[in-house]
Amino acid sequence: MVSFDASRPCRSFALACCLVSCAAAADPFQAARDRLVETRIATAGVTDSRILDAIRRTHRHEFVPQSQVPRAYYDMALPIGQSQTISSPFIVALMTEALDPQPTDKVLEIGTGSGYQAAVLSPLVDHVYTIEIVRELGERAAETLARLDYGNVSTRIGDGFLGWPDAAPFDKIIVTCSPESVPQPLVDQLAEGGVMVIPVGQRYQQTLYRMVKLDGELQRQALRPTLFVPMTGAAEETRAVLPDPANPGAVNGDFETLPEGDEASLSEFVPGWYYGRQVVQAGSPDDRAPQGEHFARFRNETPGRNSHLLQGIAIDGREVSQIRLSGMVRTEGIEKGPTSDAMPMIAISLYDELRRDLGTFHLGPFRGSRPWRTHSRLVRIPHQAREAILRVGLFGATGQADFDAVTVELVD
């Protein structure tokens, strides 16, 4: 005879609840990581399930300063000290997917930073070699990676421009800082048929490329505009085009410059701007721009989903005391998103030399449906300001917003 224990379902349910509760207590950020992947990364175009799972499993809060832990699972770059940043989770996922990591790969990373990118790569490849030029960051990253048991990651303090010759050749190379051109030592250390993912260009005008080495030469594929901290050391010493922080200004704020070459085939590619989401350069005889022929159009139907453009600007508060921020805006059917600041606007955020936030100043927010109007304001620049991020878009609101003639002008 089989006996029946009426209490067993209750005990089983209690045990299940206990296990769920213990799991949540052991990893209180898992829900935030799941939400980050589902709402910010998968929706933005990263589709490789291996990469999405790696982002879900990697504890980003372990790789940021304690002061940044509350923002660890926001899709944004964060300061990690020494004038360096940890890339946004989306960019980490995008670059990792472009690298196409395989279980047998030996990967070189230039720019360890906090160690987060190396941690994401670790379960996807055979071994990661990562180099950091800033000793304090490199040593801290090595301690974090060791503490979290990333045993297949080797770290080194040194100039990433030179690579890691005694461990070469590498199947894949990923560069998380931007040189003006690709360092030749990295080309030499990439295996034939290997892949390199690297941001290249001027300090505030960069393009992220996927490059494949064929017959000793790199074949380039543009992925998207981007903004990374500069590659320092030898790469910075040979930079030909330097920013002018005494004369800040917006690039392609009239949206008249269109993408060319292989960039023209990329969606959401607006020259001069980076991290475009749900944006096109619009303009037609039936829908004319208020100035010129083109304007930026943002359209979003999902509350909270990103729809914006960003642009980095050099600005020195020791030489610039005041600027004028202006632009033209038209809205249609705008409804506020899930947060208080999820509304269309033109904004500029200021940072000091350590990339600490000095405040954000905006035009807007803009509501409802309004025809083209010009908006302008003066912004006082703090003495400690060294760079700025110009932002336009819906920022999580729904509806349609058009922008044109976005300018940043020096005011004497």
C-alpha positions, 0 to 999 in steps of 0.5 A: 500500500502506498501511503499518502502524506497530506503535508508533503505538498505544503513542505514542497511548496515551502522548500521551493519558496525558500530556494527562490528566496535564498537565490534572490538573497544570494544574487539580488541583481539577477532580476536587474540583469534579466531586465537589462538584457530583455529591454536594452540589449536584445531589443537593440539588435544583439541576438546571439544567445551565448552573448545574452547569457554571458551578460545575464551571468556577469555581475557588473556591480562587482566591476564598478566603484561602490558609488556606482553600484546603484547604476550598475545595470543601467545601460550606460557608461560609468566612471571607474576612476583614473579618467576611465569608464566602463562601457555600457552593457549594450556596447560590451554585448555588441562588440562581443557579438561582432568578435564572434568568440569561439570556445577554442579562441585565444583573445587579446583585450586592449584596455582592461579597465575594471575587467568587465569585458574580460569577464563577459568573454571568459566563459565564451573562449579558451583564454583571455589576455588583457592589458591595462596601461593605468597600473591602479586600474589594472591591479584592481581588475586583476584582484576582482577577476581572481576573487570571482574565479575567472581563471582563464583571464591573464592580466598585464600592466603595459601599453596596449599599443604594443600588444602582448607579443610573447602570447601571440598570435591571437584568434581575436583582438578586442580594443576598448579604447580608441586610437586614431589608427590601428596600431601595427603591432596589433595587426602583426599579432592577429592570426591570419583569418582572425577578427579585430573589433576596434573603435578608430578615429578622432577623439570625439568622432570615432567609428567602431569597426570589425576587421578581418585579417586576410593575406596580412591586411585588415578588411574593414566593416563599419559597425556604428559611430561610437565614443570610447576613451582614447588609447593613451601611451604611444597611440596618443603621442602620435595623434594627428588631430587634436580636439579644441576644448576652447572652441566647443561646437556640435558636429552635423547638428543640422543633419545635412551630412549623410553617411557614405560608403559602407556606412550608408548601409547601416541603420541608425548611422548619423555622421557626427553622432553616436549610439543612435537608437530609433532615428533616421535622417528624414526630409522630403518635398512633402515634409521639409526641414525648417533649415536645409533638406534633412532633420533627425526623426525619432519614433518610439512605440514602447514606453521606456525604450531608447530613442536618441543620439549622443555626441561628445564635445571637448570643452574646457571650463578654464577657457569657456565660461558660457555657451548657448545651447539651441535647436529646433523641435517638432513633436507629434503625439508625445506621451511621457515614458515610465520615468520622470525624465522620459521626455523629448529634449535637447540636453548637454551633460558636463564632466570633469577631467575624472569624468565625474558628472557636473550636471545636465542642462536641457531644452524641453522637455517637449510634450504633445503635438507642436509645430517646428519651434526654435528653443535656446538657453544659456549654460554657464560652464563650471571651471572644472568642466573638461568635456560634454555629452550632447543628447537629443531624442525621445529618451523613453517617451513614445510618439515622434519628435523631430530635431534640426539646427542643434547648435552649441555656440561659444558666448564671450 
